[in-house]
Amino acid sequence: MEKTIEIGGHQYALGLEWNRLPAGELLLAAKSMAKKMGFTYGVPRMVVQDDNVVFNQLGVAQSKSVRGNVYSAAGQIVAEYPTMLGIAHIENDLYWVVAAENGRIIPDMDVVVTDSEVKKLYNDFSSDNSISYMSLLMTREVSEKLEIYGNVLNRDPLDVIAEGKPNEALKLRNIRGLTSTFFLGAAIVLVLLVGAGWWKYESYLKEQEYQAQLAAEALEQQRLKAEALVKEGPSDEELLAQAKVQEIHWLQDDFNAATVEASLSGVFELARTLPQQKLGWNLTKVVFDRSAPDSVVSMWNRDGGTIQAITDYFGSSAHVGISAGLDSAIVTHKISKSGLGTDDILAYLASNTTKNQDLSDVLIAQKLPFNIEVLRPSDRREPIEKLRDKNRVNEAQLVLKQRNYTITGESKPDLAKTIGVLRSIGNLIPVTLEIDRSAGAFNWKFVGRLFEQ
């Protein structure tokens, strides 16, 4: 059953039943279906898709309470996002779920469901449909509550509707009472699709169809909006989509920079072979940081040695930096950079994901001390340029579940065992590894970041 709510000062119907109409004369097909289904009120849509295919739909209401100035919420939002999946929290335990593909509202995906039903509906839909190319319209709160990650735009579908003016062609009417002249004009909804930065605007109305003034005004508004967007450049939605692609490349670069096995093995080998003392200098710490994936730093305290001695000892194999107080040295060593080498990180993660529960069980079984920090979505590495909505310039668009695993140990065998455990975890990247070598110790702390879609 549909639900009528107020959005932006206007009444909108959520949860209409959408059916495909046969090709041909739209009025006769809509009237015939309404009579056959036993419904009176509804809204017809003629969708011109990006391949110039005309697709007819009829959204019907089971209740007669929708009479008056009530508009289709699904039709309104699809005009803005032709390919999308939206989930909005309406009130208490009720959610509105809507999905569309290429301007076509997907049957059974304009529904009002309860808190206990919405997660199952999403899981069923995402398992039967590829949603990677869809815009996911929902707030962060909703996506986190439902554990939905990916192309989440952090926009409430109800806010999207409230920002625009209701399209008169989407008003629910007595289908059986519509005249042919009105129907020809009012029923046509053009879907404007982005292509190469330009909006396609095709007119499928004949001269007599303009007799319906309301439809003509709606179409004129769409045309003016399209022209304005061409002049102004990419929309915020386009810029946010581009920002997501950029973040995917960043993530891919992180995985391609260094694998856990290569990084930890290189650091372990260096820390194991460096002398505890050399020429009046004492080794205190060996450190790896993913910001410099092809190098490791060893730290030394001076104990009577000379600067020349430690510089000559490492020679051209490493860079030696001396502190201002001349009492310590930082030596930068090069290690082999062996990254993942993938050109599609999202596909890689989809097929190489170890769940956090499984990794935790392995670490427990190996008796390796660890703790977990769940990371919340953070700011982008750099602001999104030219975005009109300044509140979103630092907002990350690629949202994945992330957890930092901190694993500690007190011996070389423990670190070797950890490397063996982690080498098969394909969705983990090294963040830091610190090895304390002061006074002959070998205490270490590793931090790795686990990504899950």
Long-range contacts (C-beta under 8 A, 24 or more apart in sequence): 1-62, 1-63, 1-112, 2-61, 2-62, 2-63, 2-66, 2-112, 3-90, 3-94, 3-96, 3-112, 4-65, 4-66, 4-70, 5-90, 7-73, 7-158, 7-161, 7-162, 8-161, 8-162, 8-163, 8-164, 10-69, 10-71, 10-166, 11-68, 11-69, 11-70, 11-71, 12-70, 12-71, 12-72, 12-73, 12-76, 12-161, 12-166, 13-61, 13-66, 13-70, 13-71, 13-72, 13-73, 13-172, 14-73, 14-74, 14-90, 14-96, 14-98, 14-110, 14-112, 15-96, 15-110, 15-111, 15-112, 16-42, 16-43, 16-59, 16-60, 16-61, 16-72, 16-74, 16-110, 17-59, 17-60, 17-61, 17-62, 17-107, 17-110, 18-57, 18-58, 18-59, 18-74, 18-105, 18-106, 18-107, 18-108, 18-110, 19-57, 19-58, 19-59, 19-60, 19-107, 20-55, 20-56, 20-57, 20-107, 21-56, 21-57, 21-58, 22-56, 23-54, 23-56, 26-56, 26-183, 26-184, 26-187, 27-178, 27-180, 27-183, 27-184, 27-187, 29-56, 29-58, 30-58, 30-175, 30-178, 30-183, 30-187, 31-175, 31-176, 31-178, 33-58, 33-60, 34-58, 34-60, 34-175, 34-176, 35-176, 39-175, 40-64, 40-174, 40-175, 40-176, 41-66, 41-67, 41-172, 41-173, 41-174, 41-175, 42-172, 42-173, 42-175, 43-71, 43-72, 43-75, 43-169, 43-170, 43-171, 43-172, 43-173, 44-175, 44-183, 44-187, 45-75, 45-105, 45-170, 45-187, 45-189, 46-187, 46-188, 46-189, 46-204, 47-102, 47-103, 47-104, 47-189, 47-191, 48-103, 48-190, 48-191, 48-202, 48-204, 49-102, 49-103, 49-104, 49-191, 49-193, 50-102, 50-191, 50-193, 50-195, 50-200, 52-202, 54-204, 55-103, 55-104, 57-104, 57-105, 58-175, 59-105, 59-110, 59-172, 60-175, 61-172, 66-172, 67-172, 67-174, 69-171, 70-171, 70-172, 71-166, 71-167, 71-170, 71-171, 71-172, 72-170, 72-171, 72-172, 73-98, 73-110, 73-157, 73-158, 73-161, 74-98, 74-100, 74-105, 74-110, 75-105, 75-167, 75-170, 75-189, 76-161, 76-164, 76-166, 76-167, 76-170, 77-137, 77-157, 77-160, 77-161, 78-103, 78-105, 78-191, 79-164, 79-167, 79-189, 79-191, 79-192, 79-222, 80-160, 80-164, 81-135, 81-137, 81-160, 81-237, 82-191, 82-193, 83-133, 83-134, 83-135, 84-134, 84-135, 84-136, 84-137, 85-109, 85-122, 85-125, 85-131, 85-134, 85-135, 85-136, 85-137, 86-136, 86-137, 86-138, 86-157, 86-160, 87-118, 87-122, 87-137, 87-138, 87-142, 87-146, 87-148, 87-157, 88-137, 88-138, 88-142, 88-156, 88-157, 88-158, 89-139, 89-141, 89-142, 90-158, 95-142, 96-157, 96-158, 97-121, 97-122, 98-157, 99-125, 99-129, 99-134, 101-134, 102-191, 102-193, 103-189, 103-191, 103-193, 118-146, 119-146, 119-147, 122-146, 122-148, 132-346, 135-237, 135-241, 140-377, 140-399, 143-399, 147-401, 149-399, 149-400, 149-401, 149-453, 150-398, 150-399, 150-453, 151-241, 151-244, 151-397, 151-398, 152-397, 152-399, 153-237, 153-240, 153-397, 154-392, 154-395, 165-221, 167-218, 168-214, 168-215, 168-217, 168-218, 169-214, 169-215, 169-218, 181-208, 181-211, 181-212, 182-212, 184-208, 184-209, 184-211, 184-212, 185-209, 185-210, 185-211, 185-212, 185-213, 185-214, 185-215, 185-216, 186-212, 186-214, 186-215, 187-215, 188-215, 188-219, 190-219, 190-222, 192-222, 192-225, 192-226, 194-235, 194-238, 197-233, 197-234, 197-238, 198-230, 199-226, 199-229, 199-230, 201-226, 233-386, 234-386, 236-387, 236-388, 236-389, 236-392, 239-384, 239-385, 239-386, 239-387, 240-384, 240-387, 240-392, 240-397, 241-397, 243-380, 243-384, 243-397, 244-397, 244-398, 247-380, 247-396, 247-397, 247-398, 248-345, 248-346, 248-398, 250-381, 251-345, 251-398, 251-400, 251-451, 252-342, 252-343, 252-344, 252-345, 254-290, 254-429, 255-339, 255-340, 255-342, 255-345, 255-348, 255-429, 256-339, 256-340, 256-341, 256-342, 257-290, 257-293, 257-337, 257-339, 258-290, 258-293, 258-294, 258-337, 258-338, 258-339, 258-429, 258-430, 259-338, 259-339, 259-340, 259-429, 259-430, 260-419, 260-422, 260-423, 260-425, 260-428, 260-429, 260-430, 260-448, 261-419, 261-422, 261-423, 262-336, 262-337, 262-338, 262-339, 263-288, 263-290, 263-293, 263-335, 263-430, 263-433, 264-288, 264-415, 264-418, 264-419, 264-422, 264-430, 264-433, 264-446, 265-419, 266-296, 266-335, 266-336, 267-296, 267-335, 267-433, 267-435, 268-412, 268-415, 268-416, 268-419, 268-435, 270-296, 270-298, 270-333, 270-335, 271-298, 271-435, 271-437, 271-442, 272-412, 274-298, 274-437, 276-437, 276-440, 277-303, 278-305, 278-310, 278-313, 279-305, 279-306, 279-309, 279-310, 279-313, 280-304, 280-305, 280-306, 280-309, 281-305, 281-309, 281-310, 281-329, 282-438, 283-437, 283-438, 284-436, 284-437, 284-438, 285-434, 285-435, 285-436, 285-437, 285-438, 286-434, 286-435, 286-437, 287-432, 287-433, 287-434, 287-435, 288-430, 288-432, 288-433, 288-434, 289-431, 289-432, 290-429, 290-430, 290-431, 290-432, 293-337, 293-339, 293-430, 294-334, 294-335, 294-336, 294-337, 295-332, 295-333, 295-334, 295-335, 296-332, 296-333, 296-335, 297-330, 297-331, 297-332, 297-333, 298-330, 298-331, 298-333, 299-328, 299-329, 299-330, 299-331, 300-328, 300-329, 300-330, 300-331, 301-327, 301-328, 302-326, 302-327, 302-328, 302-329, 346-453, 348-426, 349-400, 349-426, 349-427, 349-451, 349-452, 349-453, 350-453, 352-426, 352-427, 353-426, 353-427, 353-451, 353-452, 353-453, 354-424, 354-425, 354-426, 354-427, 354-428, 354-450, 355-452, 356-401, 356-403, 356-450, 356-452, 359-405, 359-425, 359-428, 359-450, 362-421, 363-405, 363-407, 363-421, 366-417, 366-418, 366-421, 368-407, 368-409, 368-414, 368-417, 368-418, 368-421, 369-407, 369-408, 369-409, 370-405, 370-406, 370-407, 370-408, 371-405, 371-406, 372-403, 372-404, 372-405, 372-406, 373-403, 373-404, 373-406, 374-402, 374-403, 375-402, 375-403, 375-404, 375-449, 400-451, 400-452, 400-453, 401-451, 401-452, 401-453, 402-449, 402-450, 402-451, 402-452, 403-449, 403-450, 403-452, 404-431, 404-447, 404-448, 404-449, 404-450, 405-447, 405-448, 405-449, 405-450, 406-445, 406-446, 406-447, 407-445, 407-446, 407-447, 407-448, 408-443, 408-444, 408-445, 408-446, 409-443, 409-444, 410-441, 410-442, 410-443, 410-444, 411-442, 412-442, 414-444, 415-442, 415-444, 415-446, 418-446, 422-448, 425-450, 427-451, 427-452
